[in-house]
Amino acid sequence: MSDLSTEQRFSKVAGVVVGLLKVQRAFINKDKFILTDKAGTVNGKALGYIFGMLDALLQHANLNIRDVEGEAALHSVIARMFPAEAGNVGTYVDYLKNIQSKPQITDGVMLGGRQATDWLRYKTPPVRWTTCFSV
């Protein structure tokens, strides 16, 4: 991946994350596969899982999610996984910036990061995103 530009490296990692999430999406009830419910409640755990997985894989590639390209990669992953909610991606990214005050985000970040790390180390397929939608 070293022959790629920085932007291409971020994009490649984002594509890997989307691929890993799409496999898991098949096991999530389509009625529950939303980030904001009708009452306006954001699924912080599911968002945190995306952030944690992307962050862990970016770190593995010596990239930083806090860079401009990292935030763009996060926007891309959320929009690609939730096209019907793409108009809210900026709001979701802002929501994630309050990690310390929202335990459900922290739980999701830890779970997504751990799943990504296990996938890298042991080739264990990530399958726990489904638990973020059962609440």
C-alpha positions as CSV (number, residue, x, y, z in Angstrom):
1,M,0.0,0.0,0.0
2,S,3.1,2.2,0.2
3,D,2.9,3.0,-3.5
4,L,-0.5,4.7,-3.0
5,S,-1.0,8.4,-2.2
6,T,-2.2,9.2,1.3
7,E,-5.8,9.8,0.0
8,Q,-5.7,6.5,-1.8
9,R,-4.5,4.7,1.4
10,F,-7.4,6.2,3.4
11,S,-9.9,5.3,0.7
12,K,-8.6,1.7,0.5
13,V,-9.0,1.2,4.3
14,A,-12.5,2.8,4.2
15,G,-13.3,0.3,1.4
16,V,-12.1,-2.6,3.6
17,V,-14.3,-1.4,6.5
18,V,-17.3,-1.1,4.2
19,G,-16.7,-4.7,3.0
20,L,-16.5,-6.0,6.6
21,L,-19.6,-4.2,7.6
22,K,-21.6,-5.3,4.5
23,V,-21.1,-8.9,5.4
24,Q,-22.5,-8.3,8.9
25,R,-25.4,-6.2,7.6
26,A,-26.9,-9.4,6.1
27,F,-27.6,-10.6,9.7
28,I,-29.3,-7.4,10.9
29,N,-33.1,-7.0,10.7
30,K,-33.6,-4.4,7.9
31,D,-36.2,-2.6,10.1
32,K,-33.6,-2.0,12.7
33,F,-30.8,-1.1,10.4
34,I,-31.0,2.7,10.9
35,L,-28.9,5.2,12.8
36,T,-31.7,7.5,13.9
37,D,-35.1,6.1,14.9
38,K,-38.4,7.8,14.5
39,A,-38.1,9.4,17.9
40,G,-34.8,11.0,16.9
41,T,-32.6,8.7,19.0
42,V,-29.2,8.1,17.5
43,N,-27.7,4.6,17.7
44,G,-24.4,5.6,19.3
45,K,-23.2,2.1,19.7
46,A,-23.5,1.3,16.0
47,L,-21.8,4.6,15.1
48,G,-19.1,3.9,17.7
49,Y,-18.5,0.4,16.2
50,I,-17.9,2.0,12.7
51,F,-15.5,4.6,14.3
52,G,-13.6,1.9,16.3
53,M,-13.2,-0.4,13.4
54,L,-12.1,2.3,11.0
55,D,-9.7,3.8,13.6
56,A,-8.1,0.4,14.3
57,L,-7.6,-0.4,10.6
58,L,-6.3,3.1,9.9
59,Q,-3.8,2.8,12.8
60,H,-2.7,-0.5,11.4
61,A,-1.9,1.3,8.1
62,N,-0.1,4.1,10.0
63,L,-2.9,6.5,9.3
64,N,-4.8,8.8,11.7
65,I,-8.6,9.0,11.8
66,R,-8.2,12.6,13.2
67,D,-6.6,13.8,10.0
68,V,-8.7,15.5,7.4
69,E,-8.6,12.4,5.2
70,G,-9.6,10.3,8.2
71,E,-12.7,12.3,8.8
72,A,-13.5,12.1,5.1
73,A,-13.1,8.3,5.3
74,L,-15.5,8.2,8.2
75,H,-18.0,10.2,6.3
76,S,-17.6,7.9,3.3
77,V,-18.1,4.7,5.4
78,I,-21.2,6.0,7.1
79,A,-22.7,7.3,3.8
80,R,-22.0,4.1,2.0
81,M,-23.5,1.9,4.7
82,F,-26.6,4.1,5.3
83,P,-27.3,5.8,1.9
84,A,-30.9,6.8,3.0
85,E,-29.3,8.7,5.9
86,A,-26.4,10.2,4.0
87,G,-27.8,13.7,4.5
88,N,-27.1,13.3,8.3
89,V,-23.5,12.1,8.0
90,G,-22.1,15.4,9.2
91,T,-24.4,15.3,12.3
92,Y,-23.3,11.7,13.0
93,V,-19.6,12.7,12.8
94,D,-20.3,15.6,15.2
95,Y,-22.2,13.2,17.5
96,L,-19.1,10.9,17.6
97,K,-17.0,13.9,18.8
98,N,-18.7,13.6,22.2
99,I,-17.4,10.1,22.9
100,Q,-16.6,10.9,26.5
101,S,-20.1,11.9,27.4
102,K,-21.9,9.0,25.7
103,P,-21.1,5.5,27.1
104,Q,-22.9,3.8,24.2
105,I,-20.5,5.3,21.8
106,T,-17.5,4.2,23.9
107,D,-19.0,0.7,24.0
108,G,-19.3,0.6,20.2
109,V,-15.8,2.0,19.7
110,M,-14.3,-0.6,21.9
111,L,-16.2,-3.4,20.3
112,G,-15.4,-2.3,16.7
113,G,-11.8,-1.7,17.5
114,R,-11.5,-5.1,19.2
115,Q,-13.2,-6.8,16.2
116,A,-10.9,-5.1,13.8
117,T,-7.8,-6.1,15.8
118,D,-9.0,-9.7,16.1
119,W,-9.5,-9.8,12.3
120,L,-6.0,-8.5,11.7
121,R,-4.3,-10.8,14.2
122,Y,-6.3,-14.0,13.9
123,K,-8.4,-13.6,10.7
124,T,-11.5,-13.9,12.9
125,P,-14.4,-12.4,10.9
126,P,-16.0,-9.5,12.7
127,V,-19.6,-10.4,13.5
128,R,-20.6,-8.3,16.5
129,W,-22.0,-5.2,14.8
130,T,-25.3,-7.0,14.9
131,T,-25.5,-6.6,18.6
132,C,-25.5,-2.8,18.1
133,F,-28.9,-3.0,16.5
134,S,-30.7,-5.2,19.0
135,V,-31.3,-2.3,21.5
